[in-house]
């Protein structure tokens, strides 16, 4: 299930939101459900916020020993079309 972020529709007006929706909150919901329109606590309007996407970054290429430890077969090219297992 994806995590959705919500924040109050009027964050500058403390009368129209509680502490939770004024700061913003995260909620795990199934994809097939409609987004929330109101805060579950104070019932004031909220809007869905598009958050950052967390993508993995590779800091360094895998070494031969790292690849072998991970269970990969490491091959090295010797001649035209001929590979040798390391």
Rosetta blueprint (number, residue, H / E / L):
1 X L
2 X E
3 X E
4 X E
5 X E
6 X E
7 X E
8 X E
9 X L
10 X L
11 X L
12 X L
13 X L
14 X H
15 X H
16 X H
17 X L
18 X L
19 X H
20 X H
21 X H
22 X H
23 X H
24 X L
25 X E
26 X E
27 X E
28 X E
29 X E
30 X L
31 X L
32 X L
33 X L
34 X L
35 X L
36 X L
37 X L
38 X E
39 X L
40 X L
41 X L
42 X L
43 X L
44 X L
45 X E
46 X E
47 X E
48 X E
49 X E
50 X L
51 X L
52 X L
53 X L
54 X L
55 X L
56 X L
57 X L
58 X L
59 X L
60 X L
61 X L
62 X L
63 X L
64 X H
65 X H
66 X H
67 X H
68 X H
69 X H
70 X L
71 X L
72 X L
73 X L
74 X L
75 X E
76 X E
77 X E
78 X E
79 X E
80 X L
81 X L
82 X E
83 X E
84 X E
85 X E
86 X L
